[in-house]
Amino acid sequence: MDFNLTEEHIMIRDAARDFAKNELLPGVIERDEKQEFPKEQIKKMGELGFLGMMVSPEYGGGGMDTVAYVLAMEEISKIDASASVVMSVNNSLVCWGLEKFGNEEQKQKYLIKLATGESIGAFCLSEPEAGSDATSQRTTAIEKDDHYLLNGTKNWITNGSIADFYIVIAQTDKEKKHKGINAFIVEKGMEGFEIGPKEQKLGIRGSDTHSLNFNDVKVPKENRIGEDGFGFKFAMKTLSGGRIGIAAQALGIAAGAYELAKEYSKVRKAFGTEIMNHQAIAFKLADMHTSIEAARHLVMKAACDKDNGENYDLSGAMAKLFASKTAMDVTVEAVQVHGGNGYVKEYHVERLMRDAKITQIYEGTSEIQKIVISRSILRD
Ligand code: CAA
């Protein structure tokens, strides 16, 4: 693994850093408080190419590699994890899956708009009873003439009300279990498709999370992705890459909190000196820095595996497991370094601590990552 970033990588990282500081930082506290979606900022992210970074230029994307993507994810997540989850879902769960497994018509009709940010995507797998146990789909898609009839409910869907196109996973043949699952592209506004209430969340409060209801929605047959019965594998393969994006998000949350804690320790005085001069604080910063570096290596390894055409199921799961734990540990310590101020919104670290928790839950809980990791290492 080459630890030196290319000039292009540095340019992308710096552009993401500047965008986060100039466009996302102003108003981030208010958006969190009001659960307000960063609509204008996401529009600008689309214009700058952050929503379809890895899509080939032929389909309106940036044609960049996964390393570039995780560098940008880290920088955006340092400031606003509600914006970076939109970026992660659109890039890795929606655009990547469509480019890899969609047919030419689907790419022309949907991918170009998604990659340029003209449209936003959502990935709908989770259900009230199918979170970790993703094979247990209750949403059904029954084949009828020239369409599938879609019925069911999806939960905790990122971009739930703001998305234009939704990739929906549903059971078409119960007898065949996971081999009878398919993935469909559903458009907002299709008859019978209703957006449920917005979730009131602990963290990433600016992101738009809803349940979705499908009541006899007629989905044209040409909107099925891949061969009949490919839906579960489609979801698993897509999520393997998605987990690298969330690992980068967790890394960014941790790094953002650490940077704030370090700066604070240089200006805040106690017992006659800056608190960085107390070993109690200096050692915390040493631990934070070390675990962030370790997380960054795992994230980069997973990104390099993907770029080099290696299997990244294991490295992506390890990166997400470790980086999300690092995000929790580091943000809790960052609040501690800030003392009373850490508990106050204007210092940002309490928000980062709340935002960190979801990285241990979505796109596969930490326990699911351990299933993926243990199965992989025990198979060898
Ligand atoms: N790539 C390709 N195929 C895969 C795969 C992968 N990474 N993982 C599993 N499969 C295949 C298996 O090979 C198997 O196929 P065959 O029967 O042909 O051999 C099939 O899928 C079933 O696999 P398992 O027997 O391993 O299935 P399982 O029931 O034991 O579950 C699991 C596997 C890993 C636990 C899976 O259910 C899982 O990942 N659960 C978590 C779901 C999840 O991540 N949800 C996140 C929701 S999306 C989200 O959060 C987005 C957002 O908005 C931010």
Residues whose N, C-alpha, C, O or C-beta is under 5 A from the ligand:
A	BS01	CAA	F123 L125 S126 G131 S132 D133 A134 T135 W156 I157 T158 H178 K233 M236 K237 L239 S240 D313 Y362 E363 G364 I368
